[in-house]
């Protein structure tokens, strides 16, 4: 069996404005609130066999607005809210750098560093994977990585989806585009 056959499909999700309400520089776990349908969407990805990866810029750490410990407390709250809906994140990557900080690993989105690290660490197949987010920086890396992408326009979206990038009204709608409507015959992405 080839190494490529062992790779898994993934869905890389942004956090703020995609899974949870965007509360600028969120530093308090009490402010974590799932967007409507987000828990169900992640649970559907889990059931369909996708490896679900959170990939988020958190410049508030680099700017000194909150600490790494604050970020981890917020992340734990997110995990708890998803678990209450039968959903899970399989991996989490965040970039604490502020814009303009040195970034030799291209970790800050739209850089591809966090995605490449996740693929190395978890054996992920970009050709069978998706990037989903509410900002252009969340979806632009798809072209370089050889993945597909869906933009969820929000008040924070800087413009229309670039060519080749789909659009959806919510994370649940994006997941329906990826795996089909509830109740349809779905083939596991792990099956060749």
Secondary structure, DSSP 8 states (H G I E B T S, - for coil): --TGGG-B-EEEE-SBTTTB---TT---GGG--B-TTHHHHHHHHHHHT-EEEEEEE-HHHHTTSS-HHHHHHHHHHHHHHHHTTT---SEEEEE---TTS--TT--STTSSHHHHHHHHHHTB-GGG-EEEESSHHHHTHHHHHT-EEEE---TT--SS--TT-EE-SSHHHHHHHHH-STTS----TT--
